[in-house]
Amino acid sequence: MAHVVHLFSIFAQFAVVAGIAFGVFVVVVSHLRYQEMFKEAAVLERGGPMGLLEKQLSDRIGTAHQESHPFSLMLIKAQQWDQVNHAGAGSALVEFLREKISKSLRRTDAFIDYGPDRFAVIVDVPLTSGPAVVSRINDAIRKEVFRPAGGTPVRIAVSVGISACPEDGHRVQLLRENAEASLATALASAALSQFTSRPPEPPPHQHAQQDLPEDQRSLVDPLTGVLREELLESTLQKYVARYRDSEFPVSVICLDVDYLRRYNEQYGQKTGDMILKQIGIFLQGALREADLIARCDGDQFVVVLCATPQEAFLVAQRLALAIKRLAFQTSGAPLKVAVSGGVAGFPDHGGAGSTLFIAANTALEAAKNRGRSTVVMYHFEMKSAKPVKERKDVF
């Protein structure tokens, strides 16, 4: 009996020591993680709004023993900021937006002046609920016309960039950078839809990605629903020439599915076809009806749009980021896919469709050589990229 009591005493002591050790471990890990999250924020906080934003994000991300709840970061900027600020009414517009946005938020939401021309909002809702919050903010702003002193009344619209935890990770810097990239693409998309002059009608082939009558279905790639590869060259030349001759900018985006061959080898050809089909459907829904979308080289998509190269670059970034967030449904678990992109456009990189296509492809090869899952703008110093070696550790 004494022997049993002795063993029980030893076991109890071991359990106590183990419990204390585990508790110390959790506290230490939690402290280190918390300190790491605050390291950059502590430095930036002395600099103003960015430090305050970093601290608010860190508070919500949580620690090792306290998981974070879903939340979304939104960066907001008025689409008419440059116009209004140039007229000397920038400060009045900031006050107008601050009042309208703050009234549309809940007490638990964080509202920060993030810069001279934008605001940051942190709301405790998942990414799927973000659009509802954006709609509420826009409704609050649209209810009243902005009337600068001595100026012309302006109906203000805002662009919003969103990132979310956990969808975009648990790092402060990554959440901020994703929101900034999202805002940039939102502003670019708004600019693309606000051309004051109407560009010429695109060539007839550009409508191939829409539902077509039976006699026109030969224009469409049967898998992806976009323009067939064999029609791309002639259609591209006409499309670019029509915009160029009308003195409108026009750009080419080349998108390539990263490691599609490996997906085919790992999951089968049907999975690769499913990925291409869903990307084709996504592009048709994400781009304007006037934009040309075609399939090229099996796993590549080409987009031609009326936009400057700089605007097209932002559109390509938006598309790449959105594709990365998609869940491609298969017979098993959903797959995540990334794309690389290259951009070139008139007037910066040439005036012929073939020239712009070659330039965009050269930029695409540069993106692959930089590690893929990125978008690169063409510049004249670029040489034809060397073939990219496939990595062996993708899966």
Secondary structure by P-SEA (a helix, b strand, c coil): caaaaaaaaaaaaaaaaaaaaaaaaaaaaaaaaaaaaaaaaaaaccccaaaaaaaaaaaaacccccccccbbbbbbbbcaaaaaaaacaaaaaaaaaaaaaaaaccccbbbbcccccbbbbbbcccccaaaaaaaaaaaaaaccccccccccccbbbbbbbbbbcccccccaaaaaaaaaaaaaaaaaaaaaacccccccccccccccccccccccccccccccccccccaaaaaaaaaaaaaaaaccccbbbbbbbcaaaaaaaaccaaaaaaaaaaaaaaaaaacccccccccccccbbbbbccccaaaaaaaaaaaaaaaaabbbbccccbbbbbbbbbbbbcccccccaaaaaaaaaaaaaaaaaacccbbbbbccccccccbbbbbcccc
